[in-house]
Amino acid sequence: MRQINFTKAINEAYIEAMRLNKNVIAYGLGIDDPKGIFGTTLGLKELFGEDRVFDMPTAENAMTGVAIGASLNGIRPVMCHQRIDFFLLAMDQLINNAAKWHFMFGGQSSVPITIRLIIGRGWGQGPQHSQSLQALFAHIPGLKVVMPFSPYDAKGLLISAIEDDNPVIFIEHRWLHNITGHVPEGIYKVPLGKSKIVKEGRDITIVASSYMTLEAIRAAEMLKEHSITAEIIDLRTIKPLDEDSILSSVKKTGRLIVVDGANRSFGVAAEVLALTAEKGFDILKCAPRRVAFEDTLTSTSWALANHYYPRAIDVAEAVKEMFNISGVSDKNAGPCLNIPLDVPDKYFTGPF
């Protein structure tokens, strides 16, 4: 089984999609520079030429408008704005044009744009360069929102996003770029709107996405010493949400914790809890919970930010509270708490 990292998987998705369809183009901030957006776009310009792979000026709103115009004329643009924060400058084009076009024109035309946005902390980036805004995009009718965590899903979901006939927001956490996993060669697609059970369990359901899926996996390992087996669902797609898989798992376990790498209020975690309360209230053994960022801005200071982001130990402690188990395991808590949060945890290297 071939093992490659998340970066290479993204790169292969570009290559396969661009080979399959000559109308797929790739552009964005730094897409053809020597670093190639964390390595994900290296070699594309050499393979497909500067007419299909090119940098863009820092005019996010205008260049997103260019993508909309191109897509209405048969082109399938894959844009990358690097940080999700930069894309806020293009929200008018996204919300008032791209997301609404198919509906406003009675389904007679579509805007097949894929927009790659990168989230993730580090480097003392503070409140303007560390935002996780997946719920903002998921709230907009007409948009699909994808957040893979494994290399396999990164490649398959990006190919599916590029082939989708309407706008897809493809969000990746930069701490995932170096993790490894099994990725087949050639073209394959992971369907949008389908979650994945990454670990089966019987006692509690943990729903997560993107990087927080890895923290959930580690939390599940911590819980084994308390004879608690957690079933972990990786959402993969935030919108459309795979409601059936979530409810099916909660029906089996009777308990639910949602782990979201974003602010607590009005987010993806809140939506999953609302879904379960509305459609699965009678199958819950106790009140569901969420583990997410506090409702405040991220500090630039490492000393403060280090206590802002939830880790596996926070997930494990929330589960233990549900089961009325007290005490923290020194064996598991020590390494988890002592790793600086401005660099990826080396525990999460894979394969996944």
Secondary structure in CASP SS format (residue, H / E / C, confidence):
PFRMAT SS
TARGET T0000
AUTHOR 0000-0000-0000
METHOD secondary structure of the structure
MODEL  1
M C 1.00
R C 1.00
Q E 1.00
I E 1.00
N E 1.00
F H 1.00
T H 1.00
K H 1.00
A H 1.00
I H 1.00
N H 1.00
E H 1.00
A H 1.00
Y H 1.00
I H 1.00
E H 1.00
A H 1.00
M H 1.00
R H 1.00
L H 1.00
N C 1.00
K C 1.00
N C 1.00
V E 1.00
I E 1.00
A E 1.00
Y E 1.00
G E 1.00
L C 1.00
G C 1.00
I C 1.00
D C 1.00
D C 1.00
P C 1.00
K C 1.00
G C 1.00
I C 1.00
F C 1.00
G C 1.00
T C 1.00
T C 1.00
L C 1.00
G C 1.00
L H 1.00
K H 1.00
E H 1.00
L H 1.00
F H 1.00
G C 1.00
E C 1.00
D C 1.00
R C 1.00
V E 1.00
F E 1.00
D E 1.00
M C 1.00
P C 1.00
T C 1.00
A C 1.00
E H 1.00
N H 1.00
A H 1.00
M H 1.00
T H 1.00
G H 1.00
V H 1.00
A H 1.00
I H 1.00
G H 1.00
A H 1.00
S H 1.00
L C 1.00
N C 1.00
G C 1.00
I C 1.00
R E 1.00
P E 1.00
V E 1.00
M E 1.00
C E 1.00
H E 1.00
Q E 1.00
R E 1.00
I H 1.00
D H 1.00
F H 1.00
F H 1.00
L H 1.00
L H 1.00
A H 1.00
M H 1.00
D H 1.00
Q H 1.00
L H 1.00
I H 1.00
N H 1.00
N H 1.00
A H 1.00
A C 1.00
K C 1.00
W H 1.00
H H 1.00
F H 1.00
M H 1.00
F C 1.00
G C 1.00
G C 1.00
Q C 1.00
S C 1.00
S C 1.00
V C 1.00
P C 1.00
I C 1.00
T E 1.00
I E 1.00
R E 1.00
L E 1.00
I E 1.00
I E 1.00
G C 1.00
R C 1.00
G C 1.00
W C 1.00
G C 1.00
Q C 1.00
G H 1.00
P H 1.00
Q H 1.00
H C 1.00
S C 1.00
Q C 1.00
S C 1.00
L C 1.00
Q H 1.00
A H 1.00
L H 1.00
F H 1.00
A H 1.00
H C 1.00
I C 1.00
P C 1.00
G C 1.00
L C 1.00
K E 1.00
V E 1.00
V E 1.00
M C 1.00
P C 1.00
F C 1.00
S C 1.00
P H 1.00
Y H 1.00
D H 1.00
A H 1.00
K H 1.00
G H 1.00
L H 1.00
L H 1.00
I H 1.00
S H 1.00
A H 1.00
I H 1.00
E H 1.00
D C 1.00
D C 1.00
N C 1.00
P C 1.00
V E 1.00
I E 1.00
F E 1.00
I E 1.00
E E 1.00
H E 1.00
R H 1.00
W H 1.00
L H 1.00
H C 1.00
N C 1.00
I C 1.00
T E 1.00
G E 1.00
H E 1.00
V C 1.00
P C 1.00
E C 1.00
G C 1.00
I C 1.00
Y C 1.00
K C 1.00
V C 1.00
P C 1.00
L C 1.00
G C 1.00
K C 1.00
S C 1.00
K E 1.00
I E 1.00
V E 1.00
K E 1.00
E C 1.00
G C 1.00
R C 1.00
D C 1.00
I E 1.00
T E 1.00
I E 1.00
V E 1.00
A E 1.00
S C 1.00
S C 1.00
Y H 1.00
M H 1.00
T H 1.00
L H 1.00
E H 1.00
A H 1.00
I H 1.00
R H 1.00
A H 1.00
A H 1.00
E H 1.00
M H 1.00
L H 1.00
K H 1.00
E H 1.00
H H 1.00
S C 1.00
I C 1.00
T C 1.00
A E 1.00
E E 1.00
I E 1.00
I E 1.00
D E 1.00
L C 1.00
R C 1.00
T E 1.00
I E 1.00
K E 1.00
P C 1.00
L C 1.00
D C 1.00
E H 1.00
D H 1.00
S H 1.00
I H 1.00
L H 1.00
S H 1.00
S H 1.00
V H 1.00
K H 1.00
K H 1.00
T H 1.00
G C 1.00
R C 1.00
L E 1.00
I E 1.00
V E 1.00
V E 1.00
D E 1.00
G E 1.00
A E 1.00
N E 1.00
R C 1.00
S C 1.00
F C 1.00
G C 1.00
V H 1.00
A H 1.00
A H 1.00
E H 1.00
V H 1.00
L H 1.00
A H 1.00
L H 1.00
T H 1.00
A H 1.00
E H 1.00
K H 1.00
G H 1.00
F H 1.00
D H 1.00
I H 1.00
L C 1.00
K C 1.00
C C 1.00
A C 1.00
P C 1.00
R E 1.00
R E 1.00
V E 1.00
A E 1.00
F E 1.00
E C 1.00
D C 1.00
T C 1.00
L C 1.00
T C 1.00
S C 1.00
T C 1.00
S C 1.00
W H 1.00
A H 1.00
L H 1.00
A H 1.00
N C 1.00
H C 1.00
Y C 1.00
Y C 1.00
P C 1.00
R C 1.00
A H 1.00
I H 1.00
D H 1.00
V H 1.00
A H 1.00
E H 1.00
A H 1.00
V H 1.00
K H 1.00
E H 1.00
M H 1.00
F C 1.00
N C 1.00
I C 1.00
S C 1.00
G C 1.00
V C 1.00
S C 1.00
D H 1.00
K H 1.00
N H 1.00
A H 1.00
G H 1.00
P H 1.00
C H 1.00
L H 1.00
N H 1.00
I C 1.00
P C 1.00
L C 1.00
D C 1.00
V C 1.00
P C 1.00
D C 1.00
K C 1.00
Y C 1.00
F C 1.00
T C 1.00
G C 1.00
P C 1.00
F C 1.00
END
